[in-house]
Amino acid sequence: MQSTEHDQVLDRLESILREVWDDHPADGQVDREASFLRLGVDSITLVTLLDKVEAEFRVTWDHDSPPGPHSSLRSVADLVTVNGRGMADLSGDAETVLAWFRRMRAQAPVNYDEGSRAWHVFGYADVARVLSDPATFSSDFSGLTSAQKDVDLFSRGNIIRKDPPAHRKLRTLVSRAFTPRVVDKLAPRIGALTSELLDAMNGAEEVELVSDLAFPLPVIVITELLGIPAEDRTLFRRWAEALVSSDGQVGLIPNEERVRAMATVMSEMNPYCLEHIRSRRARPRDDLMSELVAAEVDGQRLGDEEMVGFVSLLLLAGHITTTVLLGNSVLCLDEHPDSAATLRSDPSGLPAMIEEVLRHRTPLAPVTRMTTRQVQLGDHTVPAGRMVVTWLASANRDERQFPDPDRFDIRRHPNAHLSFGHGIHFCLGAPLARLEARIALGMIVSRWTEFSVGEGAEFHDPRGIFGPKRLPLHVRWA
């Protein structure tokens, strides 16, 4: 963009800001927000626009100086967008959410949001602290919603919503199945499946990554591991999409409508899993579900109904992360073709690239906890019994932890991202997800000499799942 256009854009931005600021120079944030809307510019859009201007014009905004010419635009914007702190203020696109993260880390790294009725945590150190202290920040939300038999049955074995000692019992049962040594034995099968799925594309110049590869690959792997028919994967996809969808709900505690929607899915999923569990109890096979049915912890076995939520979670969580990770990896390599070229010439860089994708485009953006006691978090005292949302996707972009955090760097080291969580709930399936991604992406960069994202891409709401749910590609085969 030419310098004249540069000045015109900045003049327009300054004009908008000053018109609003001059009308409400004191502390009338609500009125200032209304003024933005009258001008046809909401505060979140404005800050997103400032971010784009900053990136395109290489402008460094002065946060500290008083309102002045162009260089101080962002400090003025920060002052007049106080109300843009809540989840309800956001549109569901990645740029807006990332701009929100940046602003909140700078202005309010721990913040209570009235709309979602929760405390939100944005900085790396605070997020890691919350996740590492299950005694203070509980994963057990039982009692927050009204009883519903299908949801309650699922919850009995849902390991991600358990605190010690129940959490230890469930995790001990399955941890042996997901050690790196055990997972590495799956590599030949993962390679064969990836090759079959790529061959099935028949050299097509246009493919849809999620349906053709990113979804079926991890689903087939986890279903074969559990001993569940992979042919039922259309069911699993429908269940997973229904359960991760927020249905536009802003609050973190499911409302009655959301509970009913979850119950509808679980009324199908629970009997499905229960049937397979009882079948293994009667006729064991050489699969993970049979091992789980027979396994004992402290001399006790899990009951059939206690295993329902456990098996359901393995089935769903066993593919969602890898599906999103593969889509995000292809997006990042499309945006950075030099990185794709580097990996084609030296595939040994794939593991580091996968870690950078996990950091740069965190598959699961938030993780939620509840305080068991009053606790100091940042500059705030958080009462007992309050929801706390830790934003992994924001922590992974924290400037204090990662130099130049918005840059995608496949050689970044160290890279201690929090995408698989932290503490006792660190993702059991992390070794499997990493292996699936490494094998699949290795084959992609070797078989596709070029690829680019086509029209019609669809994305999850980045306030939940950060990644594509449909990703059309133009492909040139080797």
C-alpha positions as CSV (number, residue, x, y, z in Angstrom):
1,M,0.0,0.0,0.0
2,Q,1.4,3.4,-0.9
3,S,2.2,6.0,1.8
4,T,-0.7,8.2,0.7
5,E,-3.1,5.3,1.2
6,H,-1.4,4.6,4.5
7,D,-2.0,8.1,5.8
8,Q,-5.6,8.0,4.6
9,V,-6.3,4.8,6.5
10,L,-4.7,6.1,9.6
11,D,-6.5,9.5,9.3
12,R,-9.8,7.6,9.1
13,L,-9.0,5.5,12.1
14,E,-7.9,8.5,14.1
15,S,-11.1,10.4,13.1
16,I,-13.3,7.5,14.3
17,L,-11.4,7.3,17.6
18,R,-11.3,11.0,18.3
19,E,-15.0,11.5,17.4
20,V,-15.9,8.9,20.0
21,W,-13.3,10.0,22.6
22,D,-14.2,13.7,22.3
23,D,-17.9,12.8,22.9
24,H,-17.0,10.8,26.1
25,P,-13.7,11.8,27.5
26,A,-14.2,10.5,31.0
27,D,-15.2,7.0,32.0
28,G,-18.3,6.4,30.0
29,Q,-17.2,3.2,28.4
30,V,-20.8,2.1,27.7
31,D,-21.6,5.3,25.9
32,R,-18.4,5.1,23.9
33,E,-19.3,1.6,22.9
34,A,-22.7,2.9,21.7
35,S,-21.0,5.7,19.8
36,F,-18.9,3.1,18.0
37,L,-22.0,1.2,17.0
38,R,-23.6,4.5,15.7
39,L,-20.6,5.0,13.6
40,G,-20.9,1.4,12.2
41,V,-17.7,0.3,13.9
42,D,-17.8,-2.1,16.9
43,S,-14.8,-2.0,19.2
44,I,-13.7,-5.6,18.5
45,T,-13.7,-4.9,14.7
46,L,-11.7,-1.7,15.3
47,V,-9.0,-3.4,17.3
48,T,-8.8,-6.2,14.7
49,L,-8.4,-3.5,12.0
50,L,-5.7,-1.9,14.0
51,D,-3.9,-5.3,14.2
52,K,-4.1,-5.6,10.4
53,V,-2.8,-2.1,9.9
54,E,0.0,-2.8,12.3
55,A,1.0,-5.9,10.4
56,E,0.7,-4.4,6.9
57,F,2.3,-1.1,7.6
58,R,4.9,-2.4,10.1
59,V,3.6,0.3,12.5
60,T,4.7,0.2,16.2
61,W,1.9,1.5,18.3
62,D,2.7,3.6,21.3
63,H,0.7,2.2,24.2
64,D,1.9,4.7,26.8
65,S,1.9,8.1,25.3
66,P,-1.2,10.4,25.5
67,P,-3.5,10.6,22.5
68,G,-1.6,12.2,19.6
69,P,-1.0,11.7,15.9
70,H,-1.0,8.3,14.2
71,S,1.6,6.7,16.5
72,S,-0.8,6.8,19.5
73,L,-3.9,5.3,17.9
74,R,-3.6,2.0,19.7
75,S,-3.4,3.6,23.1
76,V,-6.6,5.5,22.3
77,A,-8.2,2.4,21.0
78,D,-7.3,0.5,24.2
79,L,-8.9,3.2,26.3
80,V,-12.2,3.2,24.4
81,T,-12.6,-0.6,24.0
82,V,-12.8,-1.5,27.7
83,N,-16.1,-3.2,27.0
84,G,-14.6,-5.5,24.4
85,R,-13.3,-7.9,27.1
86,G,-16.0,-10.5,27.1
87,M,-16.7,-13.6,25.1
88,A,-20.0,-12.2,24.0
89,D,-18.3,-9.2,22.4
90,L,-16.5,-11.5,19.9
91,S,-17.3,-12.7,16.5
92,G,-16.4,-16.3,15.9
93,D,-13.3,-15.9,13.7
94,A,-9.7,-16.6,14.5
95,E,-8.3,-13.1,13.9
96,T,-10.8,-11.5,16.2
97,V,-10.2,-14.1,19.0
98,L,-6.4,-13.8,18.7
99,A,-6.7,-10.0,18.8
100,W,-8.8,-10.4,22.0
101,F,-6.1,-12.6,23.5
102,R,-3.4,-10.0,22.8
103,R,-5.4,-7.2,24.3
104,M,-6.4,-9.2,27.4
105,R,-2.9,-10.4,28.1
106,A,-1.8,-6.7,28.0
107,Q,-4.8,-5.1,29.8
108,A,-6.5,-7.8,32.0
109,P,-4.6,-11.1,32.1
110,V,-7.1,-12.3,34.8
111,N,-10.6,-11.0,34.2
112,Y,-14.1,-11.7,35.3
113,D,-16.6,-11.8,32.4
114,E,-20.2,-11.2,33.4
115,G,-21.6,-12.7,30.2
116,S,-20.0,-16.1,30.7
117,R,-20.1,-15.9,34.5
118,A,-16.5,-17.0,34.7
119,W,-13.0,-15.8,35.5
120,H,-10.8,-15.8,32.4
121,V,-7.0,-16.4,32.5
122,F,-4.9,-15.5,29.5
123,G,-1.2,-15.5,30.5
124,Y,1.1,-18.6,30.3
125,A,2.3,-18.6,33.9
126,D,-1.3,-18.2,35.4
127,V,-2.7,-20.9,33.1
128,A,0.0,-23.3,34.0
129,R,-0.5,-22.6,37.7
130,V,-4.3,-23.3,37.5
131,L,-3.8,-26.5,35.6
132,S,-1.1,-27.8,38.0
133,D,-3.2,-27.3,41.1
134,P,-6.2,-29.7,41.1
135,A,-6.8,-29.3,44.8
136,T,-7.7,-25.6,44.3
137,F,-9.0,-25.7,40.7
138,S,-11.3,-28.7,40.3
139,S,-12.3,-30.5,37.2
140,D,-15.5,-31.8,38.8
141,F,-18.6,-29.8,37.8
142,S,-21.2,-32.2,39.1
143,G,-24.1,-30.4,40.6
144,L,-23.8,-27.3,38.4
145,T,-26.5,-28.6,36.1
146,S,-29.8,-30.3,36.7
147,A,-29.7,-34.1,36.8
148,Q,-30.2,-35.9,33.5
149,K,-29.8,-39.7,33.3
150,D,-28.0,-39.9,30.0
151,V,-25.5,-37.1,30.9
152,D,-25.1,-38.5,34.4
153,L,-24.3,-42.0,33.0
154,F,-21.6,-40.5,30.7
155,S,-20.2,-38.4,33.5
156,R,-19.6,-41.4,35.8
157,G,-16.5,-42.5,33.7
158,N,-15.5,-39.1,32.2
159,I,-11.9,-38.9,33.3
160,I,-11.4,-35.3,32.2
161,R,-14.1,-34.3,34.8
162,K,-12.6,-36.3,37.7
163,D,-10.4,-35.1,40.6
164,P,-8.1,-37.3,42.6
165,P,-8.5,-40.1,43.8
166,A,-11.2,-41.0,41.2
167,H,-9.0,-39.5,38.4
168,R,-6.0,-41.7,39.4
169,K,-8.1,-44.9,39.3
170,L,-9.3,-44.2,35.7
171,R,-6.0,-42.9,34.4
172,T,-4.1,-45.9,35.8
173,L,-6.4,-48.2,33.9
174,V,-5.6,-46.7,30.5
175,S,-2.2,-45.1,30.8
176,R,-0.4,-48.4,29.9
177,A,-2.1,-48.4,26.5
178,F,-0.8,-45.0,25.5
179,T,2.9,-45.0,26.5
180,P,5.2,-44.0,23.7
181,R,6.6,-47.6,23.5
182,V,3.2,-49.1,23.0
183,V,2.0,-46.3,20.6
184,D,5.1,-46.7,18.4
185,K,4.0,-50.3,17.6
186,L,1.0,-48.7,15.8
187,A,3.3,-46.9,13.3
188,P,3.1,-49.5,10.5
189,R,-0.7,-49.6,10.7
190,I,-0.9,-45.8,10.7
191,G,1.4,-45.6,7.7
192,A,-0.6,-48.2,5.8
193,L,-3.9,-46.4,6.5
194,T,-2.5,-43.1,5.5
195,S,-1.3,-44.6,2.2
196,E,-4.7,-46.2,1.6
197,L,-6.5,-42.9,2.2
198,L,-4.1,-41.0,-0.1
199,D,-4.4,-43.7,-2.8
200,A,-8.2,-43.4,-2.6
201,M,-8.0,-39.8,-3.7
202,N,-6.9,-41.2,-7.1
203,G,-4.6,-38.3,-7.9
204,A,-7.5,-35.8,-7.7
205,E,-6.5,-32.2,-8.1
206,E,-9.2,-31.1,-5.6
207,V,-9.6,-32.9,-2.3
208,E,-11.3,-32.2,1.0
209,L,-8.7,-32.8,3.7
210,V,-11.0,-33.4,6.7
211,S,-13.4,-35.9,5.1
212,D,-10.7,-37.6,3.0
213,L,-7.9,-38.0,5.5
214,A,-7.8,-35.9,8.7
215,F,-11.0,-37.4,10.1
216,P,-11.0,-41.1,8.9
217,L,-7.3,-41.7,9.8
218,P,-7.4,-41.2,13.6
219,V,-11.0,-42.6,13.8
220,I,-9.9,-45.9,12.2
221,V,-6.8,-46.1,14.4
222,I,-8.8,-45.5,17.7
223,T,-11.7,-47.8,16.7
224,E,-9.3,-50.6,15.8
225,L,-7.4,-50.1,19.1
226,L,-10.7,-50.3,21.0
227,G,-12.2,-53.0,18.9
228,I,-15.2,-51.0,17.7
229,P,-16.3,-51.1,14.0
230,A,-14.7,-48.3,12.0
231,E,-17.7,-48.5,9.6
232,D,-19.7,-46.6,12.2
233,R,-17.5,-43.5,12.0
234,T,-20.2,-41.4,10.5
235,L,-22.0,-41.9,13.9
236,F,-18.8,-40.9,15.8
237,R,-18.4,-37.7,13.7
238,R,-22.0,-36.7,14.3
239,W,-21.7,-37.3,18.0
240,A,-18.3,-35.4,18.3
241,E,-19.6,-32.4,16.3
242,A,-22.7,-32.2,18.4
243,L,-20.8,-32.4,21.7
244,V,-18.1,-29.8,20.9
245,S,-20.6,-27.3,19.4
246,S,-21.5,-24.5,21.7
247,D,-24.8,-23.8,19.9
248,G,-24.0,-20.1,20.3
249,Q,-24.0,-20.4,24.1
250,V,-21.8,-17.8,25.8
251,G,-21.9,-19.1,29.3
252,L,-19.5,-21.9,30.3
253,I,-22.1,-23.8,32.4
254,P,-24.4,-25.6,30.0
255,N,-27.9,-24.1,30.0
256,E,-31.0,-26.3,30.0
257,E,-31.2,-26.2,26.2
258,R,-27.5,-27.3,25.9
259,V,-28.0,-30.1,28.4
260,R,-31.0,-31.4,26.4
261,A,-28.9,-31.4,23.2
262,M,-26.1,-33.2,25.0
263,A,-28.5,-35.7,26.4
264,T,-29.9,-36.5,22.9
265,V,-26.4,-37.4,21.7
266,M,-25.6,-39.4,24.8
267,S,-28.9,-41.3,24.6
268,E,-27.5,-42.8,21.4
269,M,-23.8,-43.0,22.3
270,N,-24.2,-44.6,25.8
271,P,-26.2,-47.7,24.7
272,Y,-23.8,-48.1,21.7
273,C,-20.7,-48.2,24.0
274,L,-22.5,-50.2,26.7
275,E,-23.3,-53.0,24.2
276,H,-19.7,-53.3,23.2
277,I,-18.5,-53.3,26.8
278,R,-20.9,-56.1,27.8
279,S,-19.9,-58.0,24.7
280,R,-16.2,-57.9,25.8
281,R,-17.2,-58.8,29.3
282,A,-18.8,-62.0,28.0
283,R,-16.4,-62.8,25.1
284,P,-13.0,-61.0,25.5
285,R,-11.0,-60.2,22.4
286,D,-7.5,-59.0,21.6
287,D,-8.3,-55.3,21.9
288,L,-8.0,-52.4,24.4
289,M,-11.7,-52.6,25.4
290,S,-11.2,-56.2,26.6
291,E,-8.1,-55.2,28.5
292,L,-10.0,-52.3,30.2
293,V,-12.9,-54.6,31.1
294,A,-10.5,-57.1,32.8
295,A,-8.1,-54.6,34.3
296,E,-8.1,-54.0,38.1
297,V,-7.0,-51.0,40.2
298,D,-6.6,-51.5,43.9
299,G,-8.2,-55.0,43.5
300,Q,-11.3,-53.6,41.8
301,R,-12.6,-53.6,38.3
302,L,-14.8,-50.9,36.7
303,G,-18.4,-51.7,36.4
304,D,-20.0,-51.7,32.9
305,E,-21.9,-48.4,33.5
306,E,-18.8,-46.8,34.9
307,M,-16.9,-47.6,31.7
308,V,-19.5,-46.0,29.4
309,G,-18.2,-42.5,29.7
310,F,-14.6,-43.7,29.8
311,V,-14.9,-45.6,26.5
312,S,-17.0,-42.8,24.9
313,L,-14.3,-40.3,25.8
314,L,-11.5,-42.4,24.3
315,L,-13.5,-42.8,21.1
316,L,-14.2,-39.1,20.7
317,A,-11.1,-37.5,22.1
318,G,-9.1,-40.2,20.3
319,H,-9.7,-38.5,17.0
320,I,-10.7,-34.9,17.5
321,T,-7.3,-33.5,18.4
322,T,-5.5,-35.3,15.5
323,T,-8.2,-34.3,13.0
324,V,-7.8,-30.6,14.0
325,L,-4.0,-30.9,14.2
326,L,-3.7,-32.3,10.6
327,G,-6.0,-29.5,9.3
328,N,-4.1,-26.8,11.1
329,S,-0.8,-28.2,9.9
330,V,-1.9,-28.0,6.3
331,L,-3.2,-24.5,6.8
332,C,0.1,-23.4,8.3
333,L,2.2,-25.0,5.5
334,D,-0.1,-23.4,2.9
335,E,0.5,-20.0,4.5
336,H,4.3,-20.8,4.8
337,P,5.3,-22.7,1.6
338,D,9.0,-22.2,2.5
339,S,8.4,-24.4,5.5
340,A,6.7,-27.0,3.4
341,A,9.8,-27.0,1.0
342,T,12.1,-27.3,4.0
343,L,10.2,-30.4,5.2
344,R,10.3,-32.0,1.8
345,S,14.0,-31.7,1.7
346,D,14.5,-32.7,5.4
347,P,11.6,-34.6,6.9
348,S,13.5,-34.9,10.2
349,G,12.1,-31.4,11.0
350,L,8.5,-32.8,11.1
351,P,8.3,-33.3,14.9
352,A,9.4,-29.7,15.7
353,M,7.0,-28.4,13.0
354,I,4.1,-30.3,14.6
355,E,4.9,-28.8,18.0
356,E,4.9,-25.3,16.5
357,V,1.5,-26.0,14.8
358,L,0.2,-27.1,18.2
359,R,1.4,-23.9,19.7
360,H,0.5,-21.5,16.9
361,R,-3.0,-23.0,16.3
362,T,-3.9,-24.6,19.6
363,P,-6.6,-27.3,18.8
364,L,-8.5,-26.9,22.1
365,A,-8.5,-23.2,22.9
366,P,-10.0,-23.2,26.5
367,V,-9.9,-25.6,29.5
368,T,-12.3,-24.9,32.4
369,R,-11.9,-25.4,36.1
370,M,-13.8,-24.5,39.3
371,T,-12.3,-23.1,42.4
372,T,-12.7,-25.1,45.6
373,R,-11.6,-22.3,47.9
374,Q,-10.9,-18.6,47.7
375,V,-7.6,-18.0,45.9
376,Q,-5.4,-15.1,44.7
377,L,-5.0,-15.2,40.9
378,G,-3.0,-12.4,39.4
379,D,-4.2,-9.2,41.0
380,H,-7.6,-10.6,41.8
381,T,-9.2,-12.6,44.7
382,V,-11.3,-15.3,43.2
383,P,-14.0,-16.7,45.5
384,A,-14.7,-20.4,46.0
385,G,-17.2,-22.1,43.6
386,R,-16.3,-19.9,40.6
387,M,-15.6,-21.1,37.0
388,V,-12.1,-20.4,35.8
389,V,-11.4,-20.5,32.0
390,T,-7.8,-21.0,31.1
391,W,-7.1,-20.0,27.6
392,L,-4.5,-22.4,26.3
393,A,-4.5,-20.7,22.9
394,S,-3.7,-17.4,24.5
395,A,-1.0,-18.8,26.8
396,N,0.7,-20.3,23.7
397,R,0.9,-16.8,22.3
398,D,2.2,-15.2,25.5
399,E,5.0,-12.7,24.6
400,R,6.7,-13.4,28.0
401,Q,7.0,-17.1,27.2
402,F,7.5,-17.2,23.4
403,P,9.7,-14.6,21.6
404,D,7.8,-13.2,18.6
405,P,4.8,-15.4,19.4
406,D,2.7,-14.6,16.4
407,R,5.4,-15.9,14.0
408,F,5.2,-19.5,12.8
409,D,8.7,-20.9,13.2
410,I,9.2,-24.6,12.6
411,R,12.6,-24.4,14.2
412,R,11.3,-22.8,17.4
413,H,13.2,-24.1,20.5
414,P,12.3,-24.3,23.3
415,N,8.6,-24.8,22.7
416,A,6.9,-25.7,26.0
417,H,3.4,-25.1,24.7
418,L,0.3,-26.1,26.8
419,S,-1.8,-27.6,23.9
420,F,-2.0,-31.0,25.6
421,G,-2.7,-29.5,29.0
422,H,-0.5,-29.5,32.1
423,G,-0.4,-31.5,35.3
424,I,-2.4,-34.6,36.1
425,H,-4.8,-34.1,33.2
426,F,-2.0,-33.9,30.6
427,C,-3.5,-35.6,27.5
428,L,-3.1,-39.3,27.5
429,G,-3.4,-39.5,23.8
430,A,-0.5,-37.0,23.1
431,P,2.0,-39.7,21.9
432,L,-0.6,-41.1,19.5
433,A,-1.7,-37.7,18.1
434,R,2.0,-36.8,17.5
435,L,2.7,-40.1,15.8
436,E,-0.4,-39.9,13.5
437,A,0.5,-36.4,12.6
438,R,4.1,-37.1,11.9
439,I,3.3,-40.1,9.6
440,A,0.5,-38.4,7.8
441,L,2.2,-35.1,7.2
442,G,5.4,-36.9,6.1
443,M,3.4,-38.6,3.4
444,I,1.5,-35.4,2.4
445,V,4.7,-33.4,1.8
446,S,6.3,-36.2,-0.1
447,R,3.3,-37.0,-2.3
448,W,2.0,-33.4,-2.9
449,T,4.5,-31.1,-4.5
450,E,2.1,-28.2,-4.0
451,F,-1.2,-27.6,-2.2
452,S,-3.3,-24.6,-1.5
453,V,-6.5,-23.9,0.4
454,G,-9.5,-23.6,-2.0
455,E,-12.9,-21.9,-1.6
456,G,-15.5,-23.2,0.9
457,A,-13.3,-23.8,4.0
458,E,-15.3,-24.0,7.2
459,F,-14.0,-23.5,10.7
460,H,-15.0,-24.3,14.2
461,D,-15.7,-21.5,16.6
462,P,-12.2,-20.7,17.8
463,R,-13.4,-20.0,21.3
464,G,-13.8,-23.8,21.5
465,I,-12.1,-25.8,18.8
466,F,-9.4,-23.8,16.9
467,G,-9.2,-25.3,13.5
468,P,-11.0,-26.3,10.3
469,K,-14.0,-28.6,10.0
470,R,-13.9,-28.5,6.2
471,L,-10.8,-27.8,4.2
472,P,-10.9,-28.0,0.4
473,L,-7.5,-28.1,-1.2
474,H,-6.0,-27.7,-4.7
475,V,-3.3,-30.4,-5.0
476,R,-0.4,-31.1,-7.3
477,W,0.8,-34.7,-7.0
478,A,4.4,-35.8,-7.2
